[in-house]
Structures are given as structure tokens and as C-alpha cells.
Amino acid sequence: MDLVEKWAPKGLEYSVADDGVAWLRLNRPEKRNAIDRPLRTSIIEAVREATEDPDVRCGVITGNGVAFSSGADLTQVGSPIEIPPDRWRGNNLARDDGMLYGWYRMFETIWRSGTPFIAGVNGIAAGGGCQLALGCDLIIASEDASFWEIFVRRGLPLEGGGAWLLTRSLSLPRAKEMALYGEPLPAKKAEEWGLINRCVPAADFQATVADWAHRLANLEPVRTGPAMGGPPAEGGERRGPDLSMRVSHIKTQINAAWEETVQQTFLDEVTLMGIGAGGGPRPAPAEESATATT
């Protein structure tokens, strides 16, 4: 059984288009794409597959049906704790389970991936579904969509990294407004607040997401300034290098900069400037060269 066949019965459709875009479609429309443990594990595995596959240069996560995702599936059977009972320890079981088996793994996998991911939010993104969207690199939403930090209404703290995501995506007052009142934020207002990249008419949603993904997966160098790449083929157009590696570098640069000091940000920058530059060995100092020739 291949991976696509493995994930399909668990509620995830996975495909890679010819333009280098991997499509991850949550496919539990009867549950408003609520995420149970098998689906969550499948999303993690699919993100890793899109990260490792050299033919994939961009990923899209979206939902089938009227919802992007209504969050965690509260109707799933079994204990909410996934750690095997013989490995339970102390009084930190919920914390250990959350870090080793829970939502943290999904967010961390997307965040650390060198592949850029676009959230195509077609409808309600609530609870863990909201965090899944906010954890992606770019967010395109239909005008029918909304973002709902529902946790306070369920008597719960923010889960799935919501406190970290909101306070880095919004001003502090707006992050608190969204989290403390627990009311759905319409996509248009989310765009105005800077929480998402674009809110588009429902009729244009699919085409817009596909266009953003295609352009990111097939980014071309600028056409002005010094020529890039080798000479063009006869009758062809001068082409530059494949920029997908640099897209990956820049994603990880920005994510890392969000978490580190300004000094480390510059250290990362100068390190990446040397990757793929094609430079040879560092030349020997002048006095060393002179000694070698005598």
C-alpha cells in the first residue's frame, strides 16, 4: 500500500501536480473536517513527504466541503491520551502527551519544513483548525471563511500553539480580543487585521490558491539587471537558476528570526549567502602564497 492509499481512509487526500505543488485536502466533510488522531498523524506524514520529495516545491493545505476544519474531533473513541499506559509517568501526563503525540508535532513539522505551505481556507477554521491555518506560511481565505479561537467558550486554555501564533500575528489587544471573546473572525476582517494574506470572493478562491501555489513553486528571477544563468538555447529565453532552494532558505530564515536574537539572524544570513554560491576553496593569505612559490 502506498502512502496516498494509506492516508485516504483516514481523511486525507494527497496529490502532487505537474507544477510541483503538493495538495493536502482534509476529506471528512461529514465531520466538517474535524481532525482525529489518525488524520492528524496523516497530515504530519504528508507534510514530511512534501518536504522530502524533490519534485515538490510548495504545499497547499485545504478542506473538502464547506469547512476548512472544525478543529479536534471531540467524538473520537478512546482516551485522549496516546502515550501507552505502561509509559505513563508522574503528574505531567497531559503535557508529555501533547508534546510527544499531540498538536505540537503537526505545527512543528510545518514550521520546520523547508517547503512553503499555503493554507487555502475555504470555510470555518475553528480551534485546532484555526491553528493549522495560522501555522502555514501564507493564508488565502474565501470570503465565506472565518477564524475561530473557540477555546474559551469550551472552558479551555488556548491550545495548539494559539497563544504563540496570535501574539506574533496580531497586535496584543487584537490577539486578546480574538482569544478572550471566542467569537468567529470573518475572513475580511482577518485580512484587515493582518492575520491572513488575502480574502477573495468565493468564486475566485480555488483559482487564487492555485495561482499563488504555482507562482511560488515556479518562481523566476527578475528580468532586469545583470543576466542570470547560462546563455539561452537557440531561439529561447535566458533562464535563471532554480530558485526553490532559496525560497526554502528564506522561509526558514524568517521563521528562525521570529525565534532568535538579531545577532543570530545576521549569522544565519551570512551562512546562507555562502550556500549554493559556487565558490571554490578560500584563497591562501598573501604571505602564505609567497612562501609557497619560493
Backbone bond lengths (Angstrom), bond angles and torsions (degrees), N, CA, C in turn:
res aa  C-N    CA-C-N  psi(-1)  N-CA   C-N-CA  omega(-1)  CA-C   N-CA-C  phi
1 M - - - 1.468 - - 1.530 109.55 -
2 D 1.351 117.08 126.55 1.460 118.53 178.51 1.526 109.95 -82.58
3 L 1.333 115.48 174.72 1.457 120.14 -173.69 1.523 112.16 -63.85
4 V 1.331 116.75 -39.72 1.469 119.70 -178.88 1.527 110.23 -61.33
5 E 1.325 116.43 -43.27 1.470 120.49 178.28 1.520 111.14 -67.49
6 K 1.316 117.67 -32.32 1.464 121.84 178.14 1.520 111.64 -67.45
7 W 1.349 116.84 -41.34 1.459 120.83 -175.10 1.519 113.17 -80.68
8 A 1.330 118.07 -29.17 1.469 120.98 -173.18 1.522 113.31 -56.41
9 P 1.350 120.39 -49.65 1.468 119.13 -179.57 1.526 113.91 -68.63
10 K 1.322 116.70 -11.69 1.463 120.44 178.52 1.526 111.92 -93.99
11 G 1.341 115.69 1.63 1.456 119.21 173.66 1.508 115.74 99.68
12 L 1.347 117.34 21.74 1.459 119.72 178.22 1.519 110.07 -131.19
13 E 1.329 116.27 122.68 1.458 121.92 172.35 1.528 108.31 -95.96
14 Y 1.328 116.12 131.02 1.463 121.13 -177.86 1.517 109.43 -130.08
15 S 1.318 115.90 132.57 1.462 120.59 176.60 1.512 108.76 -152.73
16 V 1.341 115.88 155.30 1.457 121.98 176.80 1.518 107.78 -120.56
17 A 1.312 116.33 121.84 1.469 121.43 -179.40 1.529 110.31 -82.06
18 D 1.328 115.07 165.61 1.466 120.76 -178.07 1.527 112.15 -64.49
19 D 1.330 117.76 -21.09 1.462 119.71 -178.07 1.520 113.39 -87.65
20 G 1.348 116.90 7.70 1.457 120.26 176.59 1.512 114.88 89.58
21 V 1.329 117.65 14.52 1.463 121.89 179.81 1.526 109.47 -102.56
22 A 1.337 116.01 125.85 1.463 121.72 173.70 1.525 108.53 -92.26
23 W 1.324 115.75 129.99 1.465 121.15 -179.29 1.526 109.17 -108.54
24 L 1.330 115.84 121.29 1.458 122.56 175.67 1.525 106.45 -111.57
25 R 1.340 116.46 110.92 1.462 121.10 -176.79 1.523 109.97 -112.84
26 L 1.331 116.35 116.86 1.461 120.44 174.90 1.520 107.13 -68.15
27 N 1.325 116.07 125.66 1.463 119.64 -170.70 1.528 111.46 -128.41
28 R 1.318 115.12 62.72 1.466 121.90 170.48 1.538 107.61 -130.03
29 P 1.333 116.95 58.51 1.469 118.95 -172.52 1.524 113.51 -60.15
30 E 1.337 116.82 -29.73 1.469 119.34 178.91 1.525 111.95 -67.12
31 K 1.344 116.97 -18.82 1.468 122.68 177.34 1.528 110.88 -109.05
32 R 1.333 116.80 14.06 1.463 121.84 -175.64 1.534 110.12 55.88
33 N 1.341 113.44 36.01 1.464 122.21 177.96 1.530 112.88 56.96
34 A 1.338 115.03 35.68 1.466 119.53 172.32 1.524 108.88 -60.96
35 I 1.310 115.79 142.82 1.465 121.43 -172.91 1.532 109.57 -101.77
36 D 1.325 115.36 111.54 1.465 119.61 173.52 1.523 108.70 -95.44
37 R 1.319 117.05 -178.36 1.463 119.84 -176.02 1.526 112.71 -62.20
38 P 1.355 119.91 -45.23 1.478 118.30 179.03 1.530 113.08 -61.92
39 L 1.331 118.05 -38.23 1.460 120.07 179.05 1.523 110.47 -68.79
40 R 1.322 116.54 -41.42 1.466 119.49 179.56 1.526 110.89 -60.66
41 T 1.328 116.81 -43.82 1.460 120.71 178.28 1.526 110.28 -63.62
42 S 1.327 116.85 -38.19 1.466 120.40 179.73 1.523 110.95 -65.94
43 I 1.335 117.69 -39.30 1.460 120.57 177.92 1.523 110.09 -61.79
44 I 1.327 116.38 -44.11 1.468 120.44 179.38 1.521 110.26 -60.58
45 E 1.317 116.61 -46.38 1.470 120.57 -179.38 1.528 111.18 -64.16
46 A 1.336 116.76 -38.78 1.463 120.19 -179.27 1.529 111.44 -69.36
47 V 1.316 117.10 -37.79 1.469 119.92 176.24 1.521 109.98 -63.05
48 R 1.316 116.63 -41.15 1.469 119.84 177.56 1.527 111.06 -64.30
49 E 1.330 116.38 -39.39 1.458 119.98 177.89 1.528 110.28 -62.78
50 A 1.325 117.20 -43.99 1.464 120.97 179.16 1.520 111.47 -66.76
51 T 1.316 116.85 -26.20 1.464 121.22 178.31 1.526 111.07 -75.50
52 E 1.328 116.51 -38.13 1.463 120.99 -174.16 1.531 113.24 -88.31
53 D 1.324 117.56 -22.83 1.462 121.14 -176.44 1.531 109.75 -73.72
54 P 1.341 119.12 116.81 1.470 120.12 -178.20 1.522 113.62 -66.35
55 D 1.334 117.81 -16.06 1.460 120.71 178.59 1.525 112.79 -83.72
56 V 1.331 117.09 -8.27 1.471 121.35 -179.02 1.520 109.29 -100.77
57 R 1.334 115.79 126.28 1.461 121.00 179.64 1.526 112.88 -120.40
58 C 1.325 116.42 -3.09 1.463 121.62 177.07 1.516 107.71 -162.33
59 G 1.326 117.18 147.75 1.459 121.36 176.70 1.519 110.86 -124.23
60 V 1.320 115.96 148.71 1.470 122.22 176.22 1.519 107.91 -124.35
61 I 1.320 116.53 130.58 1.465 122.12 173.21 1.521 107.28 -112.72
62 T 1.330 116.81 122.68 1.455 121.57 -179.04 1.520 108.86 -146.36
63 G 1.318 116.55 178.82 1.461 120.67 -177.42 1.515 111.98 -122.31
64 N 1.323 116.60 147.76 1.460 121.56 170.93 1.526 108.81 -89.37
65 G 1.314 116.20 145.39 1.461 119.83 -179.75 1.515 112.19 92.05
66 V 1.322 116.48 -155.32 1.464 121.12 -172.78 1.519 113.04 -88.59
67 A 1.328 118.53 -12.81 1.464 121.81 -176.39 1.519 111.07 -118.12
68 F 1.327 115.57 149.24 1.460 120.33 167.04 1.523 107.58 -74.08
69 S 1.316 116.92 -61.14 1.464 122.11 171.84 1.518 108.80 -167.09
70 S 1.325 115.64 134.24 1.466 121.07 177.60 1.516 112.26 -86.13
71 G 1.349 117.11 7.18 1.454 119.83 176.50 1.517 112.58 98.95
72 A 1.311 115.98 -155.77 1.463 120.91 -177.97 1.521 110.42 -65.34
73 D 1.318 116.18 141.38 1.460 121.98 177.01 1.526 108.71 -80.03
74 L 1.325 115.87 102.66 1.459 120.57 -177.29 1.517 112.77 -79.42
75 T 1.337 116.80 -3.42 1.467 119.98 -179.55 1.524 112.16 -99.12
76 Q 1.342 118.25 -1.91 1.459 118.86 -177.26 1.529 110.28 -65.58
77 V 1.304 114.88 146.77 1.463 120.63 -177.24 1.517 109.47 -82.15
78 G 1.324 115.19 159.94 1.451 120.35 177.37 1.518 112.06 94.74
79 S 1.306 115.41 170.63 1.452 122.42 -179.99 1.513 110.72 -68.33
80 P 1.342 118.27 145.33 1.462 119.63 174.54 1.530 112.48 -70.11
81 I 1.337 116.51 -12.20 1.461 121.48 179.30 1.522 109.28 -91.99
82 E 1.321 116.37 126.03 1.467 121.10 -178.52 1.527 113.17 -97.63
83 I 1.320 117.57 -16.05 1.464 119.24 177.41 1.526 108.62 -62.24
84 P 1.331 119.16 128.88 1.469 120.69 178.72 1.526 111.01 -55.92
85 P 1.336 117.97 139.11 1.474 121.04 -176.35 1.521 114.07 -52.49
86 D 1.332 117.32 -33.32 1.459 118.48 -178.65 1.526 112.72 -73.33
87 R 1.351 116.63 -4.10 1.458 120.39 178.35 1.531 112.12 -113.92
88 W 1.315 116.85 7.99 1.462 120.06 176.36 1.518 109.25 -66.65
89 R 1.333 116.30 142.55 1.456 119.83 179.73 1.521 110.66 -147.65
90 G 1.313 115.81 140.88 1.458 122.97 171.66 1.515 114.90 53.70
91 N 1.328 114.25 -154.36 1.468 121.79 -175.97 1.525 112.57 -105.21
92 N 1.323 117.37 10.74 1.462 120.73 -177.71 1.526 111.77 -108.18
93 L 1.330 116.18 31.25 1.459 120.43 -173.98 1.523 111.95 -60.06
94 A 1.334 117.13 -46.11 1.464 119.95 -178.33 1.526 110.83 -63.16
95 R 1.324 116.92 -41.38 1.460 120.25 179.36 1.524 110.71 -64.68
96 D 1.326 116.26 -48.02 1.465 119.65 -179.73 1.522 110.91 -60.23
97 D 1.340 116.35 -42.39 1.457 119.98 -178.78 1.527 110.85 -64.58
98 G 1.333 116.11 -41.85 1.456 120.12 -179.49 1.514 113.02 -62.36
99 M 1.334 116.75 -38.19 1.457 120.28 -178.56 1.523 112.59 -79.25
100 L 1.330 117.08 -36.53 1.459 120.65 -175.23 1.519 113.42 -88.63
101 Y 1.335 117.08 -32.06 1.463 120.47 -173.75 1.525 113.38 -125.88
102 G 1.316 117.99 -14.84 1.461 120.45 -166.89 1.514 115.79 -91.70
103 W 1.335 114.88 -153.49 1.456 122.79 -173.01 1.519 112.31 -65.24
104 Y 1.318 116.89 -25.43 1.463 119.53 179.45 1.528 111.10 -55.29
105 R 1.323 117.32 -39.85 1.466 120.90 -178.30 1.522 111.15 -60.69
106 M 1.329 116.51 -40.57 1.461 119.83 -177.22 1.524 110.99 -67.69
107 F 1.334 116.08 -47.64 1.457 119.34 179.31 1.527 110.50 -63.29
108 E 1.326 117.72 -44.80 1.455 121.71 -178.48 1.526 111.28 -60.94
109 T 1.333 117.18 -39.08 1.465 120.75 -178.56 1.524 110.93 -65.04
110 I 1.330 117.38 -42.50 1.472 120.61 177.65 1.522 110.50 -68.81
111 W 1.311 116.37 -43.79 1.459 122.06 -176.02 1.523 111.54 -63.26
112 R 1.345 117.54 -42.29 1.459 121.59 -176.19 1.530 112.98 -85.03
113 S 1.315 117.39 -13.32 1.462 120.11 -179.42 1.522 110.87 -63.88
114 G 1.335 115.62 140.50 1.455 119.01 174.15 1.515 112.74 -77.66
115 T 1.315 117.85 -12.00 1.462 122.10 177.92 1.527 109.59 -83.43
116 P 1.323 119.20 128.49 1.468 119.89 176.45 1.529 110.57 -73.37
117 F 1.334 116.08 138.80 1.460 121.82 179.77 1.519 110.12 -119.01
118 I 1.331 114.30 134.65 1.463 122.19 175.57 1.518 108.43 -106.35
119 A 1.320 116.78 129.80 1.461 120.88 171.72 1.520 107.98 -88.53
120 G 1.330 116.93 118.80 1.454 122.14 174.65 1.518 107.80 -98.74
121 V 1.318 116.37 92.59 1.469 121.49 -170.84 1.525 108.74 -88.59
122 N 1.314 115.16 100.87 1.462 121.86 -173.98 1.523 113.73 -87.30
123 G 1.347 117.51 -16.06 1.457 121.42 -177.75 1.516 109.79 -160.77
124 I 1.327 117.03 -151.36 1.453 121.28 -177.98 1.524 111.37 -58.84
125 A 1.326 116.08 134.31 1.465 122.86 172.27 1.521 105.59 -123.19
126 A 1.323 116.44 100.34 1.457 121.60 -172.08 1.521 111.10 -116.63
127 G 1.330 116.17 145.91 1.457 120.56 174.94 1.519 112.04 56.30
128 G 1.330 115.24 -124.92 1.457 119.93 177.91 1.511 112.60 -61.33
129 G 1.334 118.27 -26.93 1.461 121.29 175.84 1.518 111.54 -67.80
130 C 1.339 116.63 -35.03 1.457 120.92 175.68 1.526 109.70 -65.47
131 Q 1.342 116.50 -43.24 1.475 119.30 -179.98 1.530 110.87 -66.44
132 L 1.339 117.53 -35.46 1.461 120.10 177.40 1.524 110.18 -60.30
133 A 1.326 116.87 -43.11 1.469 120.36 178.94 1.526 110.69 -66.50
134 L 1.340 116.97 -47.05 1.459 120.56 -176.88 1.522 112.07 -67.75
135 G 1.322 117.50 -22.62 1.449 121.17 178.54 1.516 113.96 -77.24
136 C 1.327 117.50 -11.50 1.464 120.81 177.24 1.522 109.77 -79.32
137 D 1.321 116.40 169.25 1.457 121.43 -173.74 1.521 112.80 -81.91
138 L 1.316 116.85 -35.47 1.454 123.02 178.22 1.525 107.78 -133.78
139 I 1.334 116.51 148.97 1.468 120.05 -176.19 1.526 109.04 -132.74
140 I 1.327 115.34 118.11 1.460 122.59 173.98 1.519 106.96 -113.00
141 A 1.318 117.37 127.89 1.454 120.77 -176.49 1.515 111.29 -125.23
142 S 1.315 115.04 143.73 1.458 121.16 170.55 1.524 108.96 -71.98
143 E 1.311 116.67 152.84 1.461 120.33 176.67 1.526 111.54 -61.80
144 D 1.336 117.07 -17.18 1.464 121.12 177.97 1.525 112.67 -83.75
145 A 1.324 117.62 -6.82 1.466 121.97 -174.17 1.528 110.81 -84.02
146 S 1.319 114.52 162.76 1.458 121.38 172.17 1.519 108.77 -152.74
147 F 1.329 115.27 160.23 1.459 122.24 -176.56 1.529 107.68 -121.19
148 W 1.331 115.25 123.67 1.459 119.28 -167.33 1.523 110.49 -131.40
149 E 1.337 115.60 107.39 1.471 120.87 171.45 1.529 107.10 -86.15
150 I 1.306 114.87 84.59 1.459 122.70 -167.46 1.531 113.91 -81.72
151 F 1.316 117.60 -6.11 1.464 121.61 -164.96 1.525 113.77 -57.33
152 V 1.335 117.96 -43.32 1.460 119.65 -177.71 1.529 110.95 -60.51
153 R 1.316 117.12 -32.10 1.468 121.16 179.79 1.530 111.88 -71.04
154 R 1.317 116.01 -16.71 1.471 121.08 176.96 1.529 111.68 -103.65
155 G 1.331 115.77 7.32 1.455 119.62 179.77 1.512 113.43 71.55
156 L 1.331 116.60 29.80 1.458 121.44 -176.56 1.525 110.57 -119.11
157 P 1.333 117.62 156.47 1.466 119.89 169.17 1.521 108.89 -72.92
158 L 1.317 116.39 167.35 1.463 119.33 173.52 1.520 108.86 -60.73
159 E 1.330 115.58 134.22 1.459 120.32 -178.33 1.532 109.62 -120.92
160 G 1.337 114.41 170.78 1.460 120.65 175.57 1.513 114.75 66.25
161 G 1.346 117.39 24.23 1.466 119.95 -179.62 1.510 114.05 83.02
162 G 1.339 117.52 13.56 1.454 120.73 -175.16 1.516 114.20 -59.01
163 A 1.341 118.06 -40.95 1.465 120.64 -178.70 1.524 110.76 -63.55
164 W 1.317 116.79 -38.40 1.473 121.54 179.95 1.524 110.15 -70.64
165 L 1.339 116.65 -45.32 1.461 120.84 -177.24 1.524 112.13 -66.52
166 L 1.332 117.11 -46.05 1.461 120.24 -175.68 1.523 111.71 -64.51
167 T 1.334 117.10 -42.91 1.462 119.72 -175.40 1.524 112.49 -74.18
168 R 1.316 117.63 -10.83 1.451 120.70 175.54 1.528 112.23 -104.86
169 S 1.323 116.69 -8.02 1.464 120.83 -179.87 1.522 112.38 -108.35
170 L 1.339 117.19 -18.54 1.462 122.28 -176.57 1.518 109.62 -133.56
171 S 1.328 115.85 164.94 1.462 119.04 168.96 1.527 108.09 -65.15
172 L 1.321 116.70 157.26 1.465 120.18 -177.44 1.534 112.42 -59.31
173 P 1.338 119.43 -44.37 1.469 118.31 178.64 1.536 112.64 -61.09
174 R 1.328 117.21 -39.70 1.466 118.42 -178.73 1.528 111.15 -73.22
175 A 1.332 116.99 -35.20 1.459 119.32 175.09 1.526 110.02 -60.32
176 K 1.315 116.59 -42.47 1.469 120.53 179.40 1.525 111.14 -68.61
177 E 1.317 117.15 -39.30 1.464 119.73 178.07 1.520 110.87 -59.94
178 M 1.314 116.35 -44.75 1.466 120.89 -178.52 1.525 111.29 -66.33
179 A 1.336 117.12 -40.41 1.454 121.22 -174.91 1.534 112.96 -82.48
180 L 1.332 117.24 -38.54 1.462 119.90 -173.49 1.524 112.69 -77.37
181 Y 1.321 118.02 -35.23 1.463 120.05 179.40 1.524 111.88 -85.23
182 G 1.328 117.42 -25.69 1.457 120.03 178.16 1.516 113.50 61.73
183 E 1.328 116.55 39.98 1.460 120.85 179.55 1.527 109.74 -108.96
184 P 1.333 118.08 146.58 1.470 120.05 178.87 1.526 111.09 -61.47
185 L 1.313 116.08 136.63 1.458 122.45 176.72 1.520 108.30 -101.78
186 P 1.338 118.63 111.36 1.474 120.20 -179.70 1.524 111.28 -58.92
187 A 1.327 115.43 149.52 1.458 120.78 -175.53 1.523 111.99 -58.10
188 K 1.325 117.82 -37.99 1.462 120.11 -179.19 1.521 110.78 -62.26
189 K 1.331 116.60 -42.72 1.459 119.33 178.30 1.524 110.57 -70.47
190 A 1.339 117.11 -34.90 1.462 120.25 176.92 1.523 110.60 -60.11
191 E 1.338 116.73 -37.47 1.463 120.60 176.37 1.521 110.43 -67.09
192 E 1.319 117.12 -42.74 1.461 121.12 179.53 1.519 111.21 -63.04
193 W 1.319 116.92 -36.02 1.464 121.77 179.98 1.528 112.65 -77.43
194 G 1.337 117.87 -12.94 1.460 120.59 -177.62 1.515 113.70 84.75
195 L 1.337 117.14 15.16 1.459 120.56 179.41 1.524 111.47 -77.06
196 I 1.345 116.55 -28.94 1.460 121.73 -179.08 1.524 109.41 -129.93
197 N 1.320 116.12 167.96 1.467 120.18 -178.72 1.516 113.25 -81.04
198 R 1.345 116.61 -46.51 1.463 120.04 -176.75 1.521 110.76 -146.58
199 C 1.322 114.99 142.79 1.459 122.78 165.74 1.525 106.17 -114.38
200 V 1.329 117.12 125.19 1.465 120.87 -174.03 1.525 109.73 -126.19
201 P 1.322 117.50 157.06 1.469 119.70 175.84 1.530 110.92 -57.16
202 A 1.321 115.80 146.54 1.465 120.36 -177.56 1.524 111.56 -56.29
203 A 1.323 117.22 -36.72 1.469 120.86 -178.69 1.526 112.11 -66.33
204 D 1.333 117.45 -24.32 1.469 121.60 -177.58 1.520 112.72 -101.13
205 F 1.331 116.83 -1.79 1.465 120.26 -170.03 1.527 113.09 -60.45
206 Q 1.312 117.92 -54.94 1.462 120.99 -175.59 1.522 111.34 -60.45
207 A 1.332 116.57 -44.29 1.467 120.23 -179.14 1.523 111.07 -65.76
208 T 1.320 117.50 -36.67 1.463 120.86 -179.68 1.524 111.06 -67.23
209 V 1.326 116.65 -45.53 1.471 120.04 178.96 1.526 109.91 -61.43
210 A 1.329 116.88 -45.79 1.468 120.65 -179.94 1.529 111.20 -61.81
211 D 1.330 117.38 -38.62 1.465 121.25 -179.81 1.530 110.84 -66.93
212 W 1.335 117.17 -46.13 1.465 120.40 179.29 1.525 110.23 -60.46
213 A 1.327 116.68 -43.69 1.462 120.42 -178.60 1.529 110.76 -66.16
214 H 1.328 116.90 -43.50 1.467 120.63 -179.13 1.523 110.53 -62.76
215 R 1.323 117.08 -44.29 1.468 119.49 -178.29 1.519 111.39 -65.56
216 L 1.328 117.36 -37.55 1.459 119.97 179.92 1.525 111.00 -70.66
217 A 1.324 116.53 -36.73 1.469 120.37 -179.88 1.513 112.23 -74.84
218 N 1.323 117.77 -18.90 1.472 121.16 -175.40 1.523 110.99 -128.98
219 L 1.314 115.60 39.70 1.455 121.39 -177.28 1.522 110.53 -62.34
220 E 1.316 115.42 136.16 1.460 121.00 180.00 1.520 110.02 -115.64
221 P 1.339 116.98 153.71 1.468 120.22 178.35 1.520 110.96 -69.60
222 V 1.318 114.70 166.34 1.467 119.86 179.10 1.524 109.55 -65.11
223 R 1.315 115.57 152.81 1.471 121.54 -178.06 1.522 112.60 -97.93
224 T 1.328 117.55 4.01 1.456 120.26 177.45 1.512 108.87 -114.58
225 G 1.303 116.95 167.08 1.451 120.42 179.65 1.513 111.20 82.31
226 P 1.348 117.46 -165.87 1.463 121.42 -177.13 1.524 111.14 -59.98
227 A 1.328 116.02 143.54 1.463 120.82 179.24 1.517 110.19 -66.25
228 M 1.337 116.18 144.24 1.457 122.15 178.62 1.514 109.15 -115.02
229 G 1.313 116.54 150.76 1.451 120.53 176.64 1.516 111.34 78.67
230 G 1.323 115.34 -175.79 1.453 120.97 -178.46 1.512 111.85 -79.89
231 P 1.332 116.80 178.70 1.477 120.13 179.43 1.523 110.19 -64.85
232 P 1.325 118.18 148.47 1.465 120.52 -178.98 1.516 111.20 -69.54
233 A 1.322 115.06 152.93 1.464 119.54 174.30 1.526 108.35 -65.91
234 E 1.340 116.09 161.97 1.456 120.68 -177.66 1.524 110.67 -57.11
235 G 1.296 114.87 121.75 1.456 119.64 179.86 1.516 113.26 78.09
236 G 1.336 118.10 1.28 1.459 121.16 -177.06 1.514 112.00 -100.61
237 E 1.311 114.39 -176.60 1.459 121.55 -178.19 1.521 108.37 -105.92
238 R 1.333 116.16 141.81 1.455 119.20 178.01 1.529 109.20 -62.09
239 R 1.331 116.56 129.42 1.453 121.43 -179.29 1.515 109.85 -114.54
240 G 1.297 116.40 148.66 1.449 120.90 176.83 1.515 110.77 -94.72
241 P 1.318 116.96 -174.01 1.459 121.17 -179.32 1.522 111.73 -72.95
242 D 1.330 115.41 163.73 1.460 121.00 173.04 1.526 107.81 -66.84
243 L 1.319 116.40 121.77 1.461 120.70 -174.99 1.520 113.22 -94.34
244 S 1.341 118.33 2.82 1.466 120.07 -175.33 1.523 111.63 -62.35
245 M 1.352 117.53 -33.24 1.452 119.63 178.28 1.519 110.65 -64.79
246 R 1.335 116.34 -40.20 1.458 119.44 179.76 1.521 111.69 -70.44
247 V 1.320 117.43 -34.89 1.461 120.19 174.49 1.524 109.06 -59.19
248 S 1.320 116.38 -44.41 1.461 121.28 177.84 1.522 111.06 -61.23
249 H 1.334 116.28 -45.23 1.468 119.98 179.74 1.524 110.91 -60.50
250 I 1.334 116.22 -44.80 1.460 119.64 -175.65 1.527 110.80 -67.49
251 K 1.327 117.46 -38.17 1.467 119.00 175.34 1.520 110.55 -58.00
252 T 1.338 116.60 -50.12 1.460 119.38 -177.17 1.530 111.29 -68.79
253 Q 1.342 117.76 -31.51 1.464 120.82 174.47 1.524 111.13 -59.43
254 I 1.334 115.49 -50.47 1.462 119.88 -176.10 1.523 110.58 -66.16
255 N 1.330 117.36 -42.64 1.460 119.58 178.92 1.517 111.39 -62.75
256 A 1.344 115.73 -42.33 1.462 119.12 179.58 1.527 110.83 -66.42
257 A 1.334 117.55 -38.88 1.460 120.88 -179.38 1.522 111.57 -62.86
258 W 1.316 116.04 -28.59 1.468 121.00 178.53 1.529 110.79 -66.84
259 E 1.331 115.29 -20.73 1.457 119.81 -172.56 1.525 113.98 -112.19
260 E 1.325 118.43 -3.65 1.458 119.03 -170.02 1.525 111.93 -131.80
261 T 1.322 116.63 -178.14 1.454 122.54 -178.93 1.519 110.76 -80.29
262 V 1.332 115.56 165.04 1.459 119.68 178.22 1.525 110.14 -64.30
263 Q 1.337 118.34 -34.08 1.460 120.33 178.53 1.523 110.92 -62.30
264 Q 1.332 116.64 -46.16 1.457 119.29 -179.07 1.523 111.07 -66.64
265 T 1.311 117.01 -32.93 1.464 120.33 176.94 1.525 110.93 -59.81
266 F 1.335 116.67 -43.65 1.464 119.61 179.36 1.522 111.52 -71.28
267 L 1.317 117.42 -34.29 1.461 119.65 176.13 1.523 110.66 -62.91
268 D 1.322 116.78 -42.55 1.466 120.50 177.18 1.524 110.48 -61.42
269 E 1.325 115.56 -41.54 1.471 120.58 -177.43 1.520 111.47 -60.81
270 V 1.337 117.39 -49.18 1.458 119.02 -177.20 1.524 111.39 -70.07
271 T 1.330 116.56 -28.39 1.465 119.22 175.26 1.520 110.59 -65.82
272 L 1.332 116.79 -46.52 1.454 120.69 -178.57 1.525 111.97 -67.94
273 M 1.315 117.84 -27.86 1.462 120.05 178.50 1.524 111.35 -63.10
274 G 1.330 116.63 -24.41 1.454 119.77 179.54 1.504 114.23 -90.21
275 I 1.343 117.71 -7.53 1.462 120.82 -178.98 1.515 109.37 -85.76
276 G 1.318 116.04 123.62 1.453 120.35 178.95 1.511 114.05 78.16
277 A 1.348 116.58 10.86 1.461 118.97 -178.30 1.514 111.90 -79.33
278 G 1.336 117.06 -16.14 1.449 120.44 176.84 1.513 114.62 76.97
279 G 1.335 117.49 14.13 1.453 120.21 -179.76 1.525 111.79 -74.98
280 G 1.315 116.19 148.54 1.458 120.93 178.00 1.506 110.80 -84.76
281 P 1.344 116.39 -165.01 1.461 120.16 179.10 1.516 110.84 -61.74
282 R 1.300 115.28 150.23 1.458 120.45 179.77 1.526 109.56 -63.99
283 P 1.346 119.55 130.09 1.461 120.83 -178.76 1.517 111.26 -63.49
284 A 1.332 115.87 147.05 1.452 120.80 179.55 1.517 109.69 -70.47
285 P 1.354 117.63 150.97 1.469 120.38 175.93 1.518 110.62 -57.99
286 A 1.341 117.01 155.53 1.463 122.07 -174.80 1.514 111.95 -57.29
287 E 1.357 118.62 -45.35 1.464 120.55 -177.26 1.501 111.22 -65.78
288 E 1.365 116.02 -33.69 1.464 120.81 177.92 1.519 110.18 -66.51
289 S 1.361 116.95 -40.33 1.450 121.99 178.99 1.521 111.12 -64.88
290 A 1.331 115.64 -40.44 1.455 119.51 -179.71 1.507 111.71 -64.36
291 T 1.330 116.93 -38.96 1.453 121.75 178.65 1.525 110.72 -63.68
292 A 1.327 115.50 -38.42 1.467 120.41 -176.80 1.523 111.80 -67.71
293 T 1.350 118.31 -25.47 1.466 120.05 -175.94 1.510 113.26 -92.46
294 T 1.344 117.92 -8.07 1.467 120.11 -179.10 1.508 112.29 -90.85
